[in-house]
Amino acid sequence: MSKDKYFDKDLSLVKPSKEIIISHVQNPSSYFYIAQENDEIIGFIEAFYQKKDFYFPYNDYIYILHAYVEDKYRSFQVSNKLIKCVEEVAKKCKVNYIGLDVFEHNNRIDKLLEYWGYSIYKRRFIKQLKNF
C-alpha cells in the first residue's frame, strides 16, 4: 500500500470498528475464507453477493471486497485456494461473474488475475484538487 499515492498511512493503524466487522460477518450475502498454517492466520478473502448495479449493470455478481496473504506466504498455492473458494460461492449463488478492484501499482496480482482468467472491465481515473 505504500506505493498508493492516495493512501499514505500505515495500514497497521487502520482498524475497522467492531460494529463494521460484526455487520460484515452477520450479513448473509458475505463470505469469508481464512487461510491458516499451524493455527496461524496467514491470509483471508472476503466477498459478497451483489445485485447488478452501476458498476456492473449486466448481471448479479460476486464482489471480492478484501483479500490478503502475509508476505512470507504469498504464493500461488495460498492465493489460488482463496480465489477458488470465491469461485465456488459464485457457482453456489448461480452467478457467472466475479468482480474486484485492485490498485494500479499492484502488478503481481494483475498477473495472477490474468492467469486465473480475469480481465479488465473498467478503469477509474482520479484527480486530486489542490487547496480545497
Summary of the structure (lengths in Angstrom):
residues: 132
radius of gyration: 16.1
end to end distance: 24.5
largest distance: 50.5
contacts: 273
relative contact order: 0.14
helix: 31%
strand: 23%
